[in-house]
Amino acid sequence: MADPIVVAEGLHKSFGDTQALRGLDLSVPRGTVCGVLGPNGAGKTTAVRILATLSDPDAGHARIAGYDVVRDAGQVRASIGLAGQYAAVDEKLTGRGNLRMFGRLYHLPRSQAHRRADELLERFGLMDAADRPVGGYSGGMRRRLDLITCLILRPEVLFLDEPTTGLDPRSRGEIWDSIRELVADGTTVLLTTQYLDEADQLADDIAVIDHGKVIATGAPDELKATIGDRLDVVLEDPAALATAAAVLNTLAGTEPTTTDADRLSVALPATGLRLAGIVRELDRAGVAAADVSLRRPTLDEVFLRLTDRKESVR
Amino acid sequence: MTALTSPLGRLRWTFADGLTLVGRELGRLRQEPGQIVAALIFPAVMVVLFGYVFGSAIQVPDGGDYREYLMPGLFAMVTFSAWLGVMTRVAADASRGVMDRFRSMPMARLAVPFGQTGADLLTGLLMLAIMVGAGLLVGWQPHRALIPTAQAFLLMIVLRYALSWVGVYVGLAVKNEQVADAMVPLGLPFTMLSNAFVPTDGMPGWLRFLADWNPVSALTAASRELFGNPGAPSGNVAWPLAHPVTTVLLWSAALLAIFIPLSLRAYMRRGR
C-alpha cells in the first residue's frame, strides 16, 4: 500500500470543559477515500479543522503530504481543499465571479484564473448557471460550486465535511458523482458523514469515531464482517414470538431484537451456523417461519453496534 | 501559485489579495444595482428630511442657514456608518464559512481584514461624493479655501478608515449575521446624541456632556470650522469642541492602534 498522505497521531483538543478529541489517530493512503463516520459531537468537524490548519491541536501531530499542519501550515494550505458544512461562497457574486475571485486568491494569473473557472463550470455542469448570482442557486448547485472552488489548484487532498447534509437525494447523487470523478483523477478524499450509505458508496476505508477517538477502522465489508451476518426471521404466527426468540437466543448466544410484531433479527457469531440448521431448530420448537434469511449487516447496524458498545464500556 | 516565503513576496501578495477582495466588493455592487441605488438615495433623503423638515423649525445659533449647519453633521453621520457596514459583511463571511475558506487557502493572512477595510473606503468615497452633490443642490457650500476644504474631507476619510477596523473586530467577535444585523439600528442614537443636528447648548447638563465628548460632535465641529459653515464652536466650550481637528486625529489614531491588532489577532486565531 502507498504511503499515507494524511497522518494524524494522538490528536487532542478541548474547548473549555468539553474534550472534542481524545487521542485521535488516522492514516489515509494516497488516492483513496477515507470516510470518517461518527454521531453528532463525536469530533469529526474538529478533526477536519485541525487537518485543514484552521485549528491547532492541544496535543499530537498531523501531517499532510509530509508537512506538519501547525509548523508548515502554509505548505499544507497549498496542497489541500476544504469544503465545510455550508456552501462557503459569496452569494452576491455569480458562480463564475466566485471561481475567478478564488482563483485570484490562489494566486493564479488573471487569464489562468478565468480559464480554470470556465473549465470547472463546464466539467461539473454549472455552465448554464455561471452568470447568475449564487443566491439564486439550488442547495445542490451551491454545494457543487463550493466543491469545485476547492479544485481550482487541483489539491492533493480534499477534506469534505458532511458534503451532502441537508440535500435532497438527487443532489446527493450528483455530489457523489462529482466526488467519484475526483477520485478517478487521483485526489485523496477525507469525507466526514452521518449518512452510512454515503460512506458505503464512496469510501475505500472507514474510520468510525466516537467521543473523540477512532473506535474501528477498515473497509466497509471488513467492518460488516466484524459483527457477523444477520439472521432475519418472519413468523407465520406472532404468538410464536417468544418461543422463536428463545431458540434464536440459544443458537446465536445473543438476545434477538424484535423488529416488528412478527419479525426478529439477530446477529450471528462470525463462525458456525448454517441456515439449514437454524430452520431445523425452529421447526423442532414448533415455530412456523414464513421467511428466514441470512444477510450481511448494513453499515447502520455496524455503526450502532460499535457506538453502543463504546457507550456501555464508559 | 507561489509560496509565501520572502517578506517582500508576502507583502506583495498581501497587497494583491487585498485588491482582489476590494474587487469582490465592487463585483457585489455590480450584481446588486439596488444596493447602489439605495446607497445613492439614502444620503439624499437625509439631506431633504433633515434639511427641510427639521430645518423649518430649528434656529441656527449664529443665525446662519440650517442646511449649511446641517451638512457637516450629515457628513459625520455617513462617516460613522462605516463600522456598521463592515461589521455586517465580516459577520456574514464568518458565519457562512467564507472566512474559514480564506483561512484554509494559501493566501496572505492580512489580506482579508485589509481588503474589507479597503473596500469600505471605496464605498465611503462614493457616498461622500453623493453627499457633496446633494449638499450643493440644497445650497450648502464650503466657504473657505481649497486647503481647509480638502482637510475636512481628509479628516472624514481618516476617521472612517479607523472606524472600519472597529467593524472588522466587532464582526469577528459576534460571528453571527443576525446579531450583527440587529446591532445596526444602534448606530442612529449614537449619531443623534451629538451636535450634528442641533446645538448642544440646550441639552440637560449630563446629556450635553455626552454629546460634547461624542466623536461625532468633534468631526461635525471640525468640518463646520474647515468648511466655514455656521455653528462652528466658539467661546467657552468643552475641550473636544475647542480642538475638534486634534480630537478627530486622536480618536482615529487611538482606534487604529487598538483595533488593528485586536482584529488581526481575532482573525488569525478564529476557532483555535
Interface residues (C-beta under 8 A of the other chain):
Chain A: R49 A52 T53 L54 S55 D56 G74 Q75 R77 A78 I80 L82 G84 Q85 Y86 A87 A88 V89 D90 E91 K92 L93 T94 G97 M101 F102 R104 L105 Y106 H107 L108 P133 T149 L153
Chain B: M1 T2 A3 L4 W13 A16 D17 T20 L21 G23 R24 G27 R28 Q31 E32 R96 G97 V98 D100 R101 F102 R103 S104 M105 P106 M107 A111 R270 G271 R272
